Amino acid sequence: MITINSDSLEITLDLLKSIDFKQHNVYFNDGTYSYQVNGLNIQYEDFEVNGMFQRLETRFQLLLNGADHLEFYFDRGQIKFSPRKATTPVTDIGMPPEVAPYHF
């Protein structure tokens, strides 16, 4: 089990690109709640320079449990987040059941 947050996204990005989310448990903690990560989508920008095609990764989207997502990108070495509607559980359930078996 791996728990990441906004501060660790940049250093865990290579891991997130290669991990099998169906086999391993990865969670994103936004400071108040831990969401299970179901996948990573990468948006590319393709362009041609002097007769050669290049592809750059421009934006990333973490697919979170419950059809929610977190979109982010890098601008001059700093991570930037696209606006996201804050959602909280309807009731205070304490620790999410997905995380509870791994809590010690």
Biopython code that builds the backbone (N, CA, C, O; Angstrom):
import numpy as np
from Bio.PDB.StructureBuilder import StructureBuilder

atoms = [
    (1, "MET", "N", (0.839, -1.173, 0.000)),
    (1, "MET", "CA", (0.000, 0.000, 0.000)),
    (1, "MET", "C", (0.885, 1.237, 0.000)),
    (1, "MET", "O", (1.854, 1.326, 0.755)),
    (2, "ILE", "N", (0.542, 2.180, -0.848)),
    (2, "ILE", "CA", (1.269, 3.441, -0.946)),
    (2, "ILE", "C", (0.249, 4.562, -0.809)),
    (2, "ILE", "O", (-0.803, 4.538, -1.448)),
    (3, "THR", "N", (0.566, 5.539, 0.023)),
    (3, "THR", "CA", (-0.270, 6.725, 0.158)),
    (3, "THR", "C", (0.541, 7.919, -0.312)),
    (3, "THR", "O", (1.646, 8.159, 0.175)),
    (4, "ILE", "N", (-0.008, 8.665, -1.255)),
    (4, "ILE", "CA", (0.663, 9.852, -1.771)),
    (4, "ILE", "C", (-0.198, 11.070, -1.478)),
    (4, "ILE", "O", (-1.386, 10.953, -1.177)),
    (5, "ASN", "N", (0.420, 12.241, -1.571)),
    (5, "ASN", "CA", (-0.324, 13.492, -1.428)),
    (5, "ASN", "C", (0.204, 14.472, -2.470)),
    (5, "ASN", "O", (1.034, 14.100, -3.299)),
    (6, "SER", "N", (-0.255, 15.694, -2.443)),
    (6, "SER", "CA", (0.133, 16.667, -3.460)),
    (6, "SER", "C", (1.626, 16.975, -3.419)),
    (6, "SER", "O", (2.212, 17.307, -4.450)),
    (7, "ASP", "N", (2.245, 16.872, -2.257)),
    (7, "ASP", "CA", (3.676, 17.143, -2.146)),
    (7, "ASP", "C", (4.530, 16.033, -2.755)),
    (7, "ASP", "O", (5.653, 16.292, -3.187)),
    (8, "SER", "N", (4.020, 14.808, -2.797)),
    (8, "SER", "CA", (4.815, 13.686, -3.293)),
    (8, "SER", "C", (4.487, 13.279, -4.728)),
    (8, "SER", "O", (5.077, 12.329, -5.242)),
    (9, "LEU", "N", (3.566, 13.971, -5.382)),
    (9, "LEU", "CA", (3.183, 13.587, -6.745)),
    (9, "LEU", "C", (4.351, 13.647, -7.723)),
    (9, "LEU", "O", (4.500, 12.758, -8.562)),
    (10, "GLU", "N", (5.173, 14.676, -7.626)),
    (10, "GLU", "CA", (6.271, 14.825, -8.576)),
    (10, "GLU", "C", (7.279, 13.684, -8.467)),
    (10, "GLU", "O", (7.748, 13.178, -9.487)),
    (11, "ILE", "N", (7.616, 13.274, -7.248)),
    (11, "ILE", "CA", (8.630, 12.225, -7.103)),
    (11, "ILE", "C", (8.057, 10.824, -7.283)),
    (11, "ILE", "O", (8.816, 9.877, -7.494)),
    (12, "THR", "N", (6.735, 10.669, -7.205)),
    (12, "THR", "CA", (6.130, 9.349, -7.407)),
    (12, "THR", "C", (5.525, 9.181, -8.794)),
    (12, "THR", "O", (4.915, 8.150, -9.077)),
    (13, "LEU", "N", (5.683, 10.174, -9.663)),
    (13, "LEU", "CA", (5.060, 10.121, -10.985)),
    (13, "LEU", "C", (5.567, 8.938, -11.813)),
    (13, "LEU", "O", (4.768, 8.273, -12.473)),
    (14, "ASP", "N", (6.859, 8.663, -11.795)),
    (14, "ASP", "CA", (7.386, 7.514, -12.551)),
    (14, "ASP", "C", (6.812, 6.209, -12.030)),
    (14, "ASP", "O", (6.520, 5.302, -12.810)),
    (15, "LEU", "N", (6.649, 6.107, -10.726)),
    (15, "LEU", "CA", (6.034, 4.912, -10.142)),
    (15, "LEU", "C", (4.578, 4.783, -10.584)),
    (15, "LEU", "O", (4.125, 3.690, -10.926)),
    (16, "LEU", "N", (3.851, 5.890, -10.576)),
    (16, "LEU", "CA", (2.442, 5.861, -10.976)),
    (16, "LEU", "C", (2.269, 5.481, -12.444)),
    (16, "LEU", "O", (1.264, 4.874, -12.812)),
    (17, "LYS", "N", (3.243, 5.835, -13.284)),
    (17, "LYS", "CA", (3.169, 5.488, -14.710)),
    (17, "LYS", "C", (3.330, 3.990, -14.939)),
    (17, "LYS", "O", (2.801, 3.452, -15.912)),
    (18, "SER", "N", (4.058, 3.311, -14.051)),
    (18, "SER", "CA", (4.382, 1.906, -14.295)),
    (18, "SER", "C", (3.613, 0.916, -13.416)),
    (18, "SER", "O", (3.689, -0.291, -13.647)),
    (19, "ILE", "N", (2.888, 1.393, -12.429)),
    (19, "ILE", "CA", (2.252, 0.491, -11.465)),
    (19, "ILE", "C", (0.953, -0.101, -12.036)),
    (19, "ILE", "O", (0.264, 0.533, -12.835)),
    (20, "ASP", "N", (0.645, -1.305, -11.616)),
    (20, "ASP", "CA", (-0.620, -1.952, -11.960)),
    (20, "ASP", "C", (-1.605, -1.661, -10.824)),
    (20, "ASP", "O", (-1.489, -2.227, -9.737)),
    (21, "PHE", "N", (-2.573, -0.777, -11.081)),
    (21, "PHE", "CA", (-3.489, -0.329, -10.031)),
    (21, "PHE", "C", (-4.468, -1.416, -9.608)),
    (21, "PHE", "O", (-5.058, -1.323, -8.532)),
    (22, "LYS", "N", (-4.653, -2.440, -10.427)),
    (22, "LYS", "CA", (-5.537, -3.532, -10.044)),
    (22, "LYS", "C", (-4.862, -4.486, -9.070)),
    (22, "LYS", "O", (-5.528, -5.176, -8.298)),
    (23, "GLN", "N", (-3.545, -4.519, -9.112)),
    (23, "GLN", "CA", (-2.800, -5.440, -8.257)),
    (23, "GLN", "C", (-2.283, -4.774, -6.982)),
    (23, "GLN", "O", (-2.127, -5.441, -5.959)),
    (24, "HIS", "N", (-2.016, -3.468, -7.030)),
    (24, "HIS", "CA", (-1.439, -2.754, -5.891)),
    (24, "HIS", "C", (-2.393, -1.666, -5.414)),
    (24, "HIS", "O", (-3.115, -1.069, -6.212)),
    (25, "ASN", "N", (-2.391, -1.415, -4.119)),
    (25, "ASN", "CA", (-3.252, -0.389, -3.526)),
    (25, "ASN", "C", (-2.486, 0.922, -3.408)),
    (25, "ASN", "O", (-1.478, 1.007, -2.707)),
    (26, "VAL", "N", (-2.978, 1.939, -4.103)),
    (26, "VAL", "CA", (-2.397, 3.274, -4.047)),
    (26, "VAL", "C", (-3.513, 4.223, -3.640)),
    (26, "VAL", "O", (-4.622, 4.153, -4.170)),
    (27, "TYR", "N", (-3.215, 5.111, -2.695)),
    (27, "TYR", "CA", (-4.205, 6.058, -2.191)),
    (27, "TYR", "C", (-3.666, 7.475, -2.311)),
    (27, "TYR", "O", (-2.470, 7.710, -2.142)),
    (28, "PHE", "N", (-4.556, 8.417, -2.603)),
    (28, "PHE", "CA", (-4.218, 9.834, -2.618)),
    (28, "PHE", "C", (-4.915, 10.490, -1.438)),
    (28, "PHE", "O", (-6.135, 10.394, -1.301)),
    (29, "ASN", "N", (-4.146, 11.154, -0.589)),
    (29, "ASN", "CA", (-4.691, 11.836, 0.580)),
    (29, "ASN", "C", (-4.700, 13.329, 0.295)),
    (29, "ASN", "O", (-3.654, 13.926, 0.036)),
    (30, "ASP", "N", (-5.885, 13.931, 0.343)),
    (30, "ASP", "CA", (-6.001, 15.368, 0.070)),
    (30, "ASP", "C", (-5.940, 16.210, 1.341)),
    (30, "ASP", "O", (-6.213, 17.410, 1.299)),
    (31, "GLY", "N", (-5.595, 15.615, 2.437)),
    (31, "GLY", "CA", (-5.506, 16.335, 3.706)),
    (31, "GLY", "C", (-6.659, 16.021, 4.635)),
    (31, "GLY", "O", (-6.544, 16.190, 5.849)),
    (32, "THR", "N", (-7.770, 15.566, 4.075)),
    (32, "THR", "CA", (-8.918, 15.228, 4.909)),
    (32, "THR", "C", (-9.431, 13.817, 4.646)),
    (32, "THR", "O", (-10.054, 13.213, 5.519)),
    (33, "TYR", "N", (-9.176, 13.291, 3.460)),
    (33, "TYR", "CA", (-9.737, 12.000, 3.093)),
    (33, "TYR", "C", (-8.766, 11.272, 2.167)),
    (33, "TYR", "O", (-8.069, 11.906, 1.375)),
    (34, "SER", "N", (-8.719, 9.965, 2.260)),
    (34, "SER", "CA", (-7.876, 9.155, 1.380)),
    (34, "SER", "C", (-8.745, 8.508, 0.306)),
    (34, "SER", "O", (-9.717, 7.817, 0.611)),
    (35, "TYR", "N", (-8.386, 8.741, -0.942)),
    (35, "TYR", "CA", (-9.103, 8.184, -2.091)),
    (35, "TYR", "C", (-8.238, 7.111, -2.736)),
    (35, "TYR", "O", (-7.035, 7.306, -2.910)),
    (36, "GLN", "N", (-8.835, 5.989, -3.088)),
    (36, "GLN", "CA", (-8.082, 4.959, -3.793)),
    (36, "GLN", "C", (-7.881, 5.407, -5.236)),
    (36, "GLN", "O", (-8.812, 5.884, -5.886)),
    (37, "VAL", "N", (-6.653, 5.247, -5.730)),
    (37, "VAL", "CA", (-6.319, 5.613, -7.102)),
    (37, "VAL", "C", (-6.594, 4.414, -7.996)),
    (37, "VAL", "O", (-6.074, 3.324, -7.753)),
    (38, "ASN", "N", (-7.411, 4.607, -9.030)),
    (38, "ASN", "CA", (-7.767, 3.527, -9.950)),
    (38, "ASN", "C", (-6.981, 3.570, -11.248)),
    (38, "ASN", "O", (-7.013, 2.607, -12.014)),
    (39, "GLY", "N", (-6.275, 4.665, -11.514)),
    (39, "GLY", "CA", (-5.513, 4.753, -12.749)),
    (39, "GLY", "C", (-4.904, 6.126, -12.943)),
    (39, "GLY", "O", (-5.143, 7.052, -12.168)),
    (40, "LEU", "N", (-4.109, 6.236, -13.998)),
    (40, "LEU", "CA", (-3.455, 7.494, -14.354)),
    (40, "LEU", "C", (-3.626, 7.700, -15.848)),
    (40, "LEU", "O", (-3.225, 6.849, -16.643)),
    (41, "ASN", "N", (-4.216, 8.816, -16.235)),
    (41, "ASN", "CA", (-4.325, 9.194, -17.642)),
    (41, "ASN", "C", (-3.296, 10.276, -17.923)),
    (41, "ASN", "O", (-3.097, 11.186, -17.118)),
    (42, "ILE", "N", (-2.649, 10.170, -19.064)),
    (42, "ILE", "CA", (-1.641, 11.156, -19.456)),
    (42, "ILE", "C", (-2.086, 11.801, -20.758)),
    (42, "ILE", "O", (-2.421, 11.112, -21.721)),
    (43, "GLN", "N", (-2.086, 13.136, -20.781)),
    (43, "GLN", "CA", (-2.396, 13.872, -22.002)),
    (43, "GLN", "C", (-1.073, 14.301, -22.637)),
    (43, "GLN", "O", (-0.169, 14.793, -21.962)),
    (44, "TYR", "N", (-0.986, 14.100, -23.952)),
    (44, "TYR", "CA", (0.238, 14.399, -24.674)),
    (44, "TYR", "C", (0.017, 15.544, -25.644)),
    (44, "TYR", "O", (-1.105, 15.812, -26.072)),
    (45, "GLU", "N", (1.115, 16.217, -25.982)),
    (45, "GLU", "CA", (1.108, 17.204, -27.051)),
    (45, "GLU", "C", (2.129, 16.746, -28.073)),
    (45, "GLU", "O", (3.315, 16.620, -27.772)),
    (46, "ASP", "N", (1.657, 16.500, -29.283)),
    (46, "ASP", "CA", (2.522, 16.052, -30.369)),
    (46, "ASP", "C", (2.818, 17.230, -31.289)),
    (46, "ASP", "O", (1.926, 18.004, -31.634)),
    (47, "PHE", "N", (4.079, 17.352, -31.680)),
    (47, "PHE", "CA", (4.436, 18.405, -32.616)),
    (47, "PHE", "C", (5.657, 17.995, -33.423)),
    (47, "PHE", "O", (6.347, 17.031, -33.093)),
    (48, "GLU", "N", (5.908, 18.745, -34.484)),
    (48, "GLU", "CA", (6.987, 18.445, -35.408)),
    (48, "GLU", "C", (8.046, 19.534, -35.309)),
    (48, "GLU", "O", (7.732, 20.724, -35.325)),
    (49, "VAL", "N", (9.304, 19.112, -35.207)),
    (49, "VAL", "CA", (10.424, 20.036, -35.145)),
    (49, "VAL", "C", (11.474, 19.558, -36.142)),
    (49, "VAL", "O", (12.009, 18.460, -35.993)),
    (50, "ASN", "N", (11.774, 20.359, -37.146)),
    (50, "ASN", "CA", (12.787, 20.034, -38.154)),
    (50, "ASN", "C", (12.589, 18.649, -38.757)),
    (50, "ASN", "O", (13.556, 17.907, -38.933)),
    (51, "GLY", "N", (11.359, 18.299, -39.072)),
    (51, "GLY", "CA", (11.079, 17.030, -39.714)),
    (51, "GLY", "C", (10.979, 15.836, -38.786)),
    (51, "GLY", "O", (10.780, 14.712, -39.248)),
    (52, "MET", "N", (11.113, 16.054, -37.491)),
    (52, "MET", "CA", (11.005, 14.956, -36.521)),
    (52, "MET", "C", (9.836, 15.233, -35.585)),
    (52, "MET", "O", (9.642, 16.356, -35.120)),
    (53, "PHE", "N", (9.068, 14.194, -35.321)),
    (53, "PHE", "CA", (7.930, 14.337, -34.419)),
    (53, "PHE", "C", (8.380, 14.135, -32.978)),
    (53, "PHE", "O", (9.205, 13.270, -32.685)),
    (54, "GLN", "N", (7.829, 14.940, -32.095)),
    (54, "GLN", "CA", (8.108, 14.805, -30.673)),
    (54, "GLN", "C", (6.785, 14.752, -29.916)),
    (54, "GLN", "O", (5.781, 15.322, -30.345)),
    (55, "ARG", "N", (6.807, 14.066, -28.797)),
    (55, "ARG", "CA", (5.627, 13.950, -27.951)),
    (55, "ARG", "C", (6.035, 14.332, -26.529)),
    (55, "ARG", "O", (6.987, 13.786, -25.971)),
    (56, "LEU", "N", (5.302, 15.272, -25.963)),
    (56, "LEU", "CA", (5.546, 15.709, -24.588)),
    (56, "LEU", "C", (4.315, 15.434, -23.735)),
    (56, "LEU", "O", (3.181, 15.592, -24.186)),
    (57, "GLU", "N", (4.557, 15.025, -22.512)),
    (57, "GLU", "CA", (3.474, 14.861, -21.540)),
    (57, "GLU", "C", (3.122, 16.244, -21.021)),
    (57, "GLU", "O", (3.987, 16.958, -20.511)),
    (58, "THR", "N", (1.856, 16.627, -21.147)),
    (58, "THR", "CA", (1.469, 17.973, -20.739)),
    (58, "THR", "C", (0.604, 18.008, -19.489)),
    (58, "THR", "O", (0.741, 18.921, -18.675)),
    (59, "ARG", "N", (-0.274, 17.044, -19.322)),
    (59, "ARG", "CA", (-1.170, 17.004, -18.156)),
    (59, "ARG", "C", (-1.352, 15.571, -17.705)),
    (59, "ARG", "O", (-1.231, 14.626, -18.485)),
    (60, "PHE", "N", (-1.644, 15.440, -16.426)),
    (60, "PHE", "CA", (-1.858, 14.123, -15.833)),
    (60, "PHE", "C", (-3.186, 14.151, -15.097)),
    (60, "PHE", "O", (-3.601, 15.185, -14.574)),
    (61, "GLN", "N", (-3.847, 12.999, -15.063)),
    (61, "GLN", "CA", (-5.142, 12.903, -14.383)),
    (61, "GLN", "C", (-5.163, 11.613, -13.571)),
    (61, "GLN", "O", (-5.118, 10.515, -14.126)),
    (62, "LEU", "N", (-5.233, 11.762, -12.244)),
    (62, "LEU", "CA", (-5.385, 10.608, -11.366)),
    (62, "LEU", "C", (-6.863, 10.248, -11.311)),
    (62, "LEU", "O", (-7.698, 11.087, -10.973)),
    (63, "LEU", "N", (-7.183, 9.014, -11.641)),
    (63, "LEU", "CA", (-8.561, 8.540, -11.554)),
    (63, "LEU", "C", (-8.769, 7.984, -10.157)),
    (63, "LEU", "O", (-8.128, 7.009, -9.767)),
    (64, "LEU", "N", (-9.657, 8.600, -9.415)),
    (64, "LEU", "CA", (-9.883, 8.237, -8.022)),
    (64, "LEU", "C", (-11.155, 7.415, -7.889)),
    (64, "LEU", "O", (-12.019, 7.442, -8.765)),
    (65, "ASN", "N", (-11.260, 6.693, -6.800)),
    (65, "ASN", "CA", (-12.431, 5.874, -6.519)),
    (65, "ASN", "C", (-13.679, 6.758, -6.468)),
    (65, "ASN", "O", (-13.631, 7.872, -5.947)),
    (66, "GLY", "N", (-14.778, 6.269, -6.999)),
    (66, "GLY", "CA", (-16.022, 7.022, -6.973)),
    (66, "GLY", "C", (-16.157, 7.968, -8.153)),
    (66, "GLY", "O", (-16.864, 8.969, -8.046)),
    (67, "ALA", "N", (-15.501, 7.686, -9.281)),
    (67, "ALA", "CA", (-15.586, 8.483, -10.505)),
    (67, "ALA", "C", (-15.082, 9.906, -10.329)),
    (67, "ALA", "O", (-15.448, 10.788, -11.107)),
    (68, "ASP", "N", (-14.265, 10.143, -9.343)),
    (68, "ASP", "CA", (-13.658, 11.448, -9.132)),
    (68, "ASP", "C", (-12.281, 11.429, -9.791)),
    (68, "ASP", "O", (-11.725, 10.359, -10.037)),
    (69, "HIS", "N", (-11.736, 12.594, -10.074)),
    (69, "HIS", "CA", (-10.396, 12.658, -10.642)),
    (69, "HIS", "C", (-9.677, 13.917, -10.167)),
    (69, "HIS", "O", (-10.295, 14.881, -9.715)),
    (70, "LEU", "N", (-8.362, 13.875, -10.283)),
    (70, "LEU", "CA", (-7.509, 14.993, -9.901)),
    (70, "LEU", "C", (-6.583, 15.266, -11.076)),
    (70, "LEU", "O", (-5.787, 14.407, -11.456)),
    (71, "GLU", "N", (-6.685, 16.457, -11.651)),
    (71, "GLU", "CA", (-5.869, 16.810, -12.805)),
    (71, "GLU", "C", (-4.757, 17.760, -12.372)),
    (71, "GLU", "O", (-4.995, 18.710, -11.625)),
    (72, "PHE", "N", (-3.532, 17.493, -12.850)),
    (72, "PHE", "CA", (-2.393, 18.331, -12.507)),
    (72, "PHE", "C", (-1.417, 18.388, -13.669)),
    (72, "PHE", "O", (-1.455, 17.560, -14.579)),
    (73, "TYR", "N", (-0.542, 19.387, -13.618)),
    (73, "TYR", "CA", (0.482, 19.569, -14.638)),
    (73, "TYR", "C", (1.664, 20.291, -14.002)),
    (73, "TYR", "O", (1.580, 20.760, -12.867)),
    (74, "PHE", "N", (2.759, 20.376, -14.739)),
    (74, "PHE", "CA", (3.954, 21.035, -14.234)),
    (74, "PHE", "C", (4.219, 22.291, -15.049)),
    (74, "PHE", "O", (4.186, 22.266, -16.279)),
    (75, "ASP", "N", (4.482, 23.383, -14.353)),
    (75, "ASP", "CA", (4.769, 24.661, -14.988)),
    (75, "ASP", "C", (6.051, 25.205, -14.388)),
    (75, "ASP", "O", (6.078, 25.628, -13.232)),
    (76, "ARG", "N", (7.119, 25.193, -15.186)),
    (76, "ARG", "CA", (8.435, 25.683, -14.743)),
    (76, "ARG", "C", (8.902, 24.992, -13.469)),
    (76, "ARG", "O", (9.416, 25.632, -12.552)),
    (77, "GLY", "N", (8.716, 23.686, -13.428)),
    (77, "GLY", "CA", (9.196, 22.895, -12.304)),
    (77, "GLY", "C", (8.277, 22.854, -11.095)),
    (77, "GLY", "O", (8.584, 22.176, -10.114)),
    (78, "GLN", "N", (7.159, 23.562, -11.143)),
    (78, "GLN", "CA", (6.214, 23.551, -10.031)),
    (78, "GLN", "C", (4.941, 22.845, -10.451)),
    (78, "GLN", "O", (4.476, 22.978, -11.583)),
    (79, "ILE", "N", (4.391, 22.093, -9.517)),
    (79, "ILE", "CA", (3.153, 21.370, -9.803)),
    (79, "ILE", "C", (1.967, 22.321, -9.654)),
    (79, "ILE", "O", (1.885, 23.095, -8.700)),
    (80, "LYS", "N", (1.061, 22.242, -10.608)),
    (80, "LYS", "CA", (-0.160, 23.060, -10.598)),
    (80, "LYS", "C", (-1.356, 22.121, -10.704)),
    (80, "LYS", "O", (-1.305, 21.113, -11.409)),
    (81, "PHE", "N", (-2.413, 22.455, -10.008)),
    (81, "PHE", "CA", (-3.622, 21.639, -10.014)),
    (81, "PHE", "C", (-4.749, 22.381, -10.717)),
    (81, "PHE", "O", (-4.927, 23.585, -10.534)),
    (82, "SER", "N", (-5.501, 21.649, -11.518)),
    (82, "SER", "CA", (-6.705, 22.221, -12.115)),
    (82, "SER", "C", (-7.768, 22.312, -11.028)),
    (82, "SER", "O", (-7.767, 21.503, -10.100)),
    (83, "PRO", "N", (-8.674, 23.279, -11.127)),
    (83, "PRO", "CA", (-9.715, 23.400, -10.096)),
    (83, "PRO", "C", (-10.484, 22.094, -9.934)),
    (83, "PRO", "O", (-10.779, 21.396, -10.904)),
    (84, "ARG", "N", (-10.792, 21.793, -8.703)),
    (84, "ARG", "CA", (-11.476, 20.542, -8.377)),
    (84, "ARG", "C", (-12.568, 20.829, -7.367)),
    (84, "ARG", "O", (-12.350, 21.536, -6.383)),
    (85, "LYS", "N", (-13.732, 20.282, -7.614)),
    (85, "LYS", "CA", (-14.826, 20.440, -6.673)),
    (85, "LYS", "C", (-14.538, 19.582, -5.451)),
    (85, "LYS", "O", (-14.331, 18.373, -5.560)),
    (86, "ALA", "N", (-14.526, 20.213, -4.300)),
    (86, "ALA", "CA", (-14.261, 19.492, -3.060)),
    (86, "ALA", "C", (-15.459, 18.639, -2.693)),
    (86, "ALA", "O", (-16.591, 19.121, -2.648)),
    (87, "THR", "N", (-15.202, 17.383, -2.434)),
    (87, "THR", "CA", (-16.273, 16.491, -2.002)),
    (87, "THR", "C", (-15.872, 15.868, -0.679)),
    (87, "THR", "O", (-14.709, 15.527, -0.462)),
    (88, "THR", "N", (-16.837, 15.726, 0.186)),
    (88, "THR", "CA", (-16.603, 15.075, 1.465)),
    (88, "THR", "C", (-17.659, 14.005, 1.650)),
    (88, "THR", "O", (-18.743, 14.098, 1.075)),
    (89, "PRO", "N", (-17.364, 13.006, 2.432)),
    (89, "PRO", "CA", (-18.377, 11.981, 2.684)),
    (89, "PRO", "C", (-19.624, 12.595, 3.311)),
    (89, "PRO", "O", (-19.542, 13.591, 4.030)),
    (90, "VAL", "N", (-20.780, 11.993, 3.031)),
    (90, "VAL", "CA", (-22.046, 12.504, 3.554)),
    (90, "VAL", "C", (-22.053, 12.434, 5.073)),
    (90, "VAL", "O", (-22.551, 13.342, 5.739)),
    (91, "THR", "N", (-21.504, 11.363, 5.616)),
    (91, "THR", "CA", (-21.417, 11.228, 7.069)),
    (91, "THR", "C", (-19.957, 11.027, 7.449)),
    (91, "THR", "O", (-19.130, 10.651, 6.618)),
    (92, "ASP", "N", (-19.661, 11.278, 8.691)),
    (92, "ASP", "CA", (-18.299, 11.070, 9.177)),
    (92, "ASP", "C", (-18.119, 9.586, 9.451)),
    (92, "ASP", "O", (-18.545, 9.077, 10.489)),
    (93, "ILE", "N", (-17.491, 8.905, 8.520)),
    (93, "ILE", "CA", (-17.322, 7.460, 8.665)),
    (93, "ILE", "C", (-15.977, 7.103, 9.276)),
    (93, "ILE", "O", (-15.657, 5.923, 9.423)),
    (94, "GLY", "N", (-15.188, 8.109, 9.635)),
    (94, "GLY", "CA", (-13.869, 7.820, 10.179)),
    (94, "GLY", "C", (-12.944, 7.363, 9.078)),
    (94, "GLY", "O", (-12.837, 8.013, 8.038)),
    (95, "MET", "N", (-12.283, 6.264, 9.296)),
    (95, "MET", "CA", (-11.346, 5.739, 8.319)),
    (95, "MET", "C", (-12.094, 4.998, 7.215)),
    (95, "MET", "O", (-12.972, 4.184, 7.499)),
    (96, "PRO", "N", (-11.749, 5.277, 5.949)),
    (96, "PRO", "CA", (-12.422, 4.572, 4.857)),
    (96, "PRO", "C", (-12.188, 3.067, 4.939)),
    (96, "PRO", "O", (-11.097, 2.642, 5.319)),
    (97, "PRO", "N", (-13.170, 2.260, 4.596)),
    (97, "PRO", "CA", (-13.013, 0.806, 4.702)),
    (97, "PRO", "C", (-11.911, 0.261, 3.800)),
    (97, "PRO", "O", (-11.361, -0.805, 4.075)),
    (98, "GLU", "N", (-11.577, 0.993, 2.704)),
    (98, "GLU", "CA", (-10.505, 0.526, 1.829)),
    (98, "GLU", "C", (-9.142, 0.622, 2.507)),
    (98, "GLU", "O", (-8.235, -0.149, 2.192)),
    (99, "VAL", "N", (-8.995, 1.564, 3.435)),
    (99, "VAL", "CA", (-7.703, 1.800, 4.089)),
    (99, "VAL", "C", (-7.607, 1.052, 5.415)),
    (99, "VAL", "O", (-6.509, 0.699, 5.847)),
    (100, "ALA", "N", (-8.728, 0.809, 6.056)),
    (100, "ALA", "CA", (-8.760, 0.242, 7.401)),
    (100, "ALA", "C", (-7.934, -1.030, 7.574)),
    (100, "ALA", "O", (-7.262, -1.158, 8.597)),
    (101, "PRO", "N", (-7.944, -1.983, 6.631)),
    (101, "PRO", "CA", (-7.158, -3.197, 6.857)),
    (101, "PRO", "C", (-5.646, -2.951, 6.916)),
    (101, "PRO", "O", (-4.904, -3.782, 7.440)),
    (102, "TYR", "N", (-5.187, -1.810, 6.380)),
    (102, "TYR", "CA", (-3.759, -1.551, 6.330)),
    (102, "TYR", "C", (-3.294, -0.586, 7.413)),
    (102, "TYR", "O", (-2.104, -0.289, 7.520)),
    (103, "HIS", "N", (-4.235, -0.098, 8.215)),
    (103, "HIS", "CA", (-3.884, 0.866, 9.265)),
    (103, "HIS", "C", (-3.299, 0.142, 10.468)),
    (103, "HIS", "O", (-3.854, -0.850, 10.940)),
    (104, "PHE", "N", (-2.198, 0.637, 10.948)),
    (104, "PHE", "CA", (-1.584, 0.046, 12.146)),
    (104, "PHE", "C", (-1.070, 1.108, 13.065)),
    (104, "PHE", "O", (-0.522, 0.797, 14.122)),
]
sb = StructureBuilder()
sb.init_structure("model")
sb.init_model(0)
sb.init_chain("A")
sb.init_seg("    ")
for serial, (resi, resn, name, xyz) in enumerate(atoms, 1):
    if name == "N":
        sb.init_residue(resn, " ", resi, " ")
    sb.init_atom(name, np.array(xyz, "f"), 0.0, 1.0, " ", f" {name:<3s}", serial, name[0])
structure = sb.get_structure()
